[in-house]
Amino acid sequence: MVALPGATAAQGPFETPPVLQAADLVEPGKLRGEFYAVQDAVQTHGFLFQFVIDSAYGTFEARGPGMLDIRLGEIHALHELEAIRKSDVFVEALQSEAVKKASALKQAAQHPRETLEGLPEGVGRFFGRVKRAGVTGAQKVQDRVSEQQASGESFGTDEATEVAGQAAHVTADVLGMDEQRRKLAKELRVDPYTTNELLSSRLDEVASVAFAGSVGLRIGFAQIPGSMVVSATQTATQWVWDKPPGDLRVAIDEGLRSLGAPQASIDALLRHPAYTLTLQATLFDALRSVSGVSGHLGLLDWALAARTEDEARFVVLAVRMLGRYHEEVAPVADVHAPGPLTARRHDGGLVVLAPADYVSWTRRISEFATSFPDVPSREVWLSGRVSPLCRKNLAAAGWALHEGELVPRITKPQ
């Protein structure tokens, strides 16, 4: 995501991003646990540490220290859920018709195109709730219409009516199960919208049983690491745990509109595959912290250019870093994101902010470093660090370097 036009000649020689040792990057207590171990070798391609975790529940990747904390917390949560799943009362409860029905409804809610095709916005979790749900639901129905028209199928009024009726019948049950799932995620200190597929399926299964009233949940809180959190702020974390998905979408929609964001951009964010609801909520919270800065709405367009979850997290954390700089270091006059996030102070100085773990001196970085010859004051703030050669060459190019600074604060949930 670092690519700027107008660069002058690159300054070699260049480095190959190194392979580092996890023991040099992570607190010793995090490297190994009862049912997991972080692999020693850590790649640094793409400016992020690429951790690999072997566990009793499979192998997981985590790009960056923040994601490592999240994945370790999820592995602890999987351990707790596995203990519940193996209990006699849980095994017996799985055979009940109520639990089977609850599981089927949850499946319909999460995978509408695999069950009741065209079902608006996840089988009524947002159906008929508020304007945000209605807009998104209508868009999904229109998507289905377009798909069927392209394939020569028909999608008429009767089918749409049937879909809406099915949604109405199961909405209450689905909302109840979703509440139980979020409650379970909160007790485990994990993200209910996690992209960890195994954890997501385990949350579904246990929440379905709990919703059916067949078994109580007892979580071993002492075994859940206190540092494992959902989001970068307490506000967004509580939103994700406590608000139903439909209400959370509405809050994000209304919040972004209050900042002046155009509706088309808001809709694009709410439907963006790289942004989970948690990332959407955190992005809004970050944008709110810089709402007085000229050009802040351009950061939403920058966010929409993300292609992967890693890039989406990069954007969110960069905006959080901008907020901390603006509030704690120096007020920012305007901001732009042509590639990396750049801001101008009121005295004209240029500031670049990036949540990068490790930066080597590569051709791309060299071209970036020489892209601002007419700016007398230049500084770069990184949440991580750079190689010795990169540090030397940045200084020679006139950059003031701040390493390990403005790391987005993680507020532990209460």
C-alpha positions in Angstrom: 0.0 0.0 0.0 3.1 2.2 -0.3 3.3 3.6 -3.9 3.9 7.2 -4.7 4.3 8.9 -8.1 7.1 11.4 -8.9 9.9 9.6 -7.1 13.5 10.4 -7.9 16.1 7.9 -8.6 16.2 5.0 -6.1 19.2 4.7 -3.8 20.6 1.2 -3.6 21.9 -1.2 -2.6 18.7 -2.8 -1.4 17.8 -5.3 1.2 15.8 -8.5 1.2 13.3 -8.5 4.0 14.9 -10.7 6.7 13.6 -13.7 8.6 13.6 -12.8 12.3 13.3 -14.9 15.5 10.0 -14.8 17.4 12.0 -14.8 20.7 13.4 -11.3 19.7 9.9 -10.0 19.0 7.5 -11.4 21.5 7.4 -11.5 25.3 8.7 -14.9 26.5 5.4 -15.8 28.2 3.6 -15.6 24.8 5.8 -17.9 22.8 4.5 -21.2 24.2 1.5 -22.3 26.1 -0.1 -25.5 27.3 -1.7 -26.1 23.9 0.1 -23.9 21.4 3.6 -22.8 20.3 4.7 -19.8 18.2 7.1 -21.0 15.5 10.6 -19.5 15.7 11.0 -18.1 12.2 9.1 -14.9 11.5 8.9 -13.6 7.9 8.9 -9.8 7.4 7.5 -9.4 3.9 4.9 -6.7 3.4 6.1 -4.6 6.4 4.4 -7.0 8.9 5.7 -9.7 11.1 4.2 -13.0 9.9 3.8 -15.3 12.9 2.8 -19.0 12.6 1.2 -20.6 15.6 1.0 -24.4 16.0 -1.8 -25.5 18.3 -3.9 -28.4 19.4 -6.7 -26.9 17.2 -4.7 -26.4 14.0 -2.1 -24.0 12.6 -2.9 -20.3 12.5 -1.2 -17.3 10.9 -1.1 -13.9 12.5 0.3 -10.8 10.7 1.5 -8.4 13.3 1.8 -8.4 17.1 -1.8 -7.2 17.5 -3.1 -10.1 15.4 -0.8 -12.5 17.4 -2.5 -11.4 20.6 -5.9 -11.9 19.0 -5.1 -15.4 17.7 -3.6 -16.5 21.0 -6.7 -15.3 22.7 -8.8 -17.3 20.2 -6.8 -20.4 20.9 -7.5 -20.1 24.6 -11.2 -19.6 23.8 -11.2 -22.7 21.6 -9.7 -24.6 24.6 -12.6 -23.4 26.8 -15.2 -24.2 24.2 -13.8 -27.7 23.6 -14.1 -28.4 27.3 -17.8 -27.4 27.1 -18.4 -29.5 24.0 -16.9 -32.6 25.7 -19.1 -32.3 28.8 -21.7 -35.0 29.3 -24.5 -32.5 29.5 -23.5 -30.9 26.2 -23.2 -34.1 24.4 -26.7 -35.1 25.6 -28.1 -31.8 24.8 -26.9 -32.0 21.2 -29.5 -34.8 20.5 -32.5 -32.6 21.4 -34.8 -31.4 18.7 -34.7 -27.8 20.1 -30.9 -27.7 19.6 -31.2 -29.1 16.1 -33.7 -26.4 15.2 -31.6 -23.7 16.8 -28.5 -24.9 14.8 -30.5 -24.9 11.6 -31.8 -21.4 12.1 -28.3 -20.1 12.9 -27.0 -21.7 9.7 -29.8 -20.0 7.7 -28.9 -16.7 9.4 -25.2 -16.8 8.6 -25.4 -18.4 5.1 -28.5 -17.1 3.4 -27.4 -17.9 -0.1 -26.6 -21.5 0.9 -30.0 -22.0 2.5 -32.9 -19.6 1.6 -31.5 -17.8 -1.4 -32.3 -14.1 -1.5 -33.2 -13.9 2.1 -32.7 -10.3 3.0 -29.7 -9.4 5.2 -29.1 -12.7 6.9 -32.6 -14.1 7.5 -34.0 -11.2 9.4 -31.2 -10.3 11.8 -31.7 -6.9 10.2 -35.0 -7.5 8.5 -37.5 -4.8 9.1 -35.4 -3.3 12.0 -34.4 0.1 10.8 -33.5 2.1 7.7 -29.9 0.7 7.5 -31.1 -2.9 7.5 -33.8 -2.1 4.9 -31.3 -0.4 2.5 -28.8 -3.3 2.8 -31.4 -5.9 2.5 -32.9 -4.3 -0.6 -29.5 -4.2 -2.1 -29.0 -7.9 -1.5 -32.4 -8.8 -3.0 -31.4 -6.6 -6.1 -28.1 -8.6 -6.2 -30.1 -11.8 -6.3 -32.4 -10.4 -9.0 -29.4 -9.4 -11.2 -27.8 -12.8 -10.7 -30.9 -14.7 -11.8 -31.6 -12.4 -14.7 -28.0 -12.9 -15.9 -28.5 -16.7 -15.8 -32.0 -16.6 -17.4 -33.8 -17.4 -14.2 -36.8 -15.5 -13.0 -37.3 -13.8 -9.6 -40.8 -12.5 -9.3 -43.0 -10.9 -6.7 -44.1 -14.3 -5.3 -40.6 -15.4 -4.6 -39.7 -12.1 -2.9 -42.8 -12.3 -0.8 -42.0 -15.9 0.2 -38.4 -14.8 1.2 -39.7 -12.0 3.3 -42.2 -14.3 5.0 -39.6 -16.8 5.9 -37.5 -14.1 7.3 -40.3 -12.9 9.5 -40.9 -16.3 11.0 -37.3 -16.9 12.1 -36.2 -13.4 13.0 -37.0 -13.6 16.8 -35.2 -16.9 17.2 -32.2 -15.8 15.1 -31.9 -12.6 17.1 -32.0 -14.5 20.3 -29.3 -16.9 19.2 -27.2 -14.0 18.0 -27.4 -12.4 21.4 -26.4 -15.6 23.1 -23.4 -15.9 20.7 -22.3 -12.3 21.4 -22.6 -12.9 25.1 -20.5 -16.0 24.8 -17.9 -14.1 22.8 -17.8 -11.4 25.4 -17.2 -13.9 28.2 -14.4 -15.4 26.2 -13.0 -12.0 25.3 -13.0 -12.7 21.5 -14.5 -11.1 18.5 -18.0 -12.4 17.6 -17.2 -11.5 14.0 -13.8 -13.3 13.9 -12.4 -14.5 10.6 -11.1 -17.6 12.5 -13.5 -20.1 10.9 -13.0 -22.8 13.5 -13.7 -20.4 16.4 -16.7 -19.0 14.5 -18.2 -22.5 14.0 -17.6 -23.4 17.7 -19.3 -20.2 18.8 -22.3 -21.1 16.6 -22.5 -24.6 18.0 -22.2 -23.8 21.7 -24.4 -20.7 21.4 -27.2 -22.8 19.7 -27.2 -25.2 22.6 -27.2 -22.5 25.2 -30.0 -20.7 23.4 -32.1 -23.8 23.4 -31.8 -23.8 27.2 -30.2 -27.2 27.4 -26.9 -26.4 29.0 -25.3 -23.6 31.0 -22.1 -22.0 30.1 -19.1 -22.0 32.5 -16.0 -20.2 31.2 -12.7 -20.5 33.0 -12.0 -16.8 33.2 -8.6 -17.3 34.8 -7.4 -19.0 31.7 -8.4 -16.3 29.3 -5.5 -13.9 28.8 -6.6 -10.4 29.9 -4.8 -8.7 27.0 -6.8 -10.4 24.3 -9.4 -7.8 23.1 -11.6 -7.2 20.1 -10.8 -3.7 19.0 -8.4 -0.8 19.5 -10.9 1.1 21.7 -13.2 0.4 24.5 -16.1 2.1 22.7 -15.9 0.0 19.6 -15.3 -3.2 21.6 -18.4 -2.7 23.7 -20.4 -1.9 20.6 -19.3 -5.2 18.9 -20.2 -7.2 22.0 -23.4 -5.5 23.1 -25.2 -4.3 19.9 -27.1 -6.7 17.6 -25.6 -6.8 14.1 -28.4 -4.8 12.6 -28.1 -2.1 15.3 -24.4 -2.0 15.0 -24.7 -1.4 11.2 -27.1 1.4 11.9 -24.8 3.0 14.5 -21.9 2.9 12.0 -24.1 4.3 9.2 -25.4 7.1 11.4 -22.0 7.8 12.8 -20.3 8.1 9.4 -23.2 10.3 8.1 -22.7 12.6 11.1 -19.1 13.0 10.0 -20.3 14.1 6.5 -19.5 10.8 4.7 -21.5 10.3 1.5 -24.1 7.5 1.6 -22.6 5.7 -1.3 -19.2 5.4 0.5 -20.9 4.2 3.7 -22.9 1.5 1.8 -19.6 0.4 0.1 -17.9 0.1 3.5 -20.8 -1.9 5.1 -20.6 -4.3 2.2 -16.8 -4.5 1.8 -15.6 -8.1 2.1 -12.3 -7.0 3.8 -14.0 -5.3 6.7 -15.7 -7.3 9.4 -18.3 -5.4 11.4 -15.6 -5.0 14.1 -13.2 -3.3 11.7 -16.0 -1.1 10.4 -16.9 0.0 13.9 -13.2 0.6 14.8 -12.7 2.6 11.5 -15.6 4.9 12.4 -14.3 5.4 15.9 -10.9 6.3 14.4 -12.3 8.7 11.8 -14.3 10.4 14.6 -11.0 11.2 16.4 -9.8 13.3 13.4 -13.1 14.7 12.2 -11.8 18.2 12.5 -8.9 17.6 10.2 -9.2 18.8 6.6 -9.4 15.9 4.2 -10.4 13.3 6.8 -13.3 12.0 4.6 -10.7 11.1 2.0 -9.5 8.4 4.4 -12.8 6.6 3.9 -12.0 6.4 0.2 -8.5 5.1 1.1 -10.1 2.5 3.3 -12.4 1.3 0.5 -9.3 0.6 -1.6 -8.2 -2.2 0.8 -8.2 -5.6 -0.9 -7.6 -7.9 2.1 -8.2 -8.1 5.8 -4.5 -7.3 6.5 -4.8 -4.1 4.4 -8.1 -3.2 6.1 -6.4 -3.5 9.5 -3.4 -1.5 8.3 -5.8 1.3 7.3 -7.7 1.3 10.6 -4.5 1.3 12.7 -3.0 4.1 10.6 -6.0 6.3 11.2 -5.8 5.5 14.9 -2.1 6.6 14.8 -3.1 9.8 13.1 -5.6 10.4 15.9 -3.0 10.0 18.6 -0.5 12.3 16.8 -3.2 14.9 16.3 -4.2 14.8 20.0 -0.9 14.2 21.7 2.0 15.4 19.5 0.9 18.3 17.3 -2.4 19.4 15.7 -2.7 18.3 12.1 -4.0 20.8 9.4 -4.9 18.3 6.6 -4.4 14.7 5.7 -4.0 12.7 2.5 -3.6 9.0 1.7 -2.2 8.6 -1.8 -0.4 5.5 -0.6 0.8 5.7 3.0 -1.1 8.1 5.3 0.5 11.6 5.1 -0.5 14.6 7.2 0.6 18.3 7.2 1.1 20.2 10.4 0.1 23.8 10.6 3.7 24.8 10.3 3.9 23.0 6.9 5.8 20.0 8.1 5.1 16.6 6.6 4.2 13.6 8.7 3.9 10.0 7.5 2.3 7.5 9.8 2.3 3.7 9.3 1.5 0.7 11.6 4.4 -1.2 10.1 6.3 -3.9 12.1 9.6 -3.9 10.2 10.8 -1.9 7.3 13.8 -2.9 5.2 15.6 -0.6 2.7 14.0 -1.7 -0.5 13.6 0.0 -3.9 10.0 0.9 -2.9 11.0 2.5 0.3 13.9 4.3 -1.4 11.5 5.8 -4.0 9.2 6.8 -1.3 11.9 8.5 0.8 13.0 10.7 -2.2 9.5 11.7 -3.2 9.3 14.9 -1.2 12.3 17.0 -2.2 10.6 20.3 -1.7 9.3 19.7 1.8 11.8 21.1 4.3 10.5 19.3 7.4 9.7 15.5 7.1 9.1 12.9 9.7 7.9 9.3 9.7 6.3 7.6 12.7 6.2 3.8 12.8 4.6 1.5 15.3 7.5 -0.9 14.7 11.1 -0.5 13.6 13.4 -0.3 10.6 16.6 -2.1 9.6 19.9 -0.3 10.4 20.5 0.4 6.7 17.0 1.8 6.3 17.5 4.0 9.4 20.8 5.4 8.0 19.4 6.1 4.5 16.2 7.7 5.8 18.3 10.1 7.9 20.5 10.9 4.8 17.3 11.7 2.9 16.3 14.2 5.5 13.7 12.2 7.5 13.3 12.4 11.2 12.5 8.8 12.2 10.3 7.8 15.2 10.2 4.1 15.8 7.9 2.2 18.2 5.8 5.3 18.6 2.1 6.1 18.6 1.3 2.4 18.8 -2.5 2.3 18.8 -3.5 1.8 22.4 -5.5 -1.3 23.3 -7.9 -0.7 26.1 -8.7 -3.9 28.0 -12.4 -4.6 28.3 -14.0 -4.5 31.7 
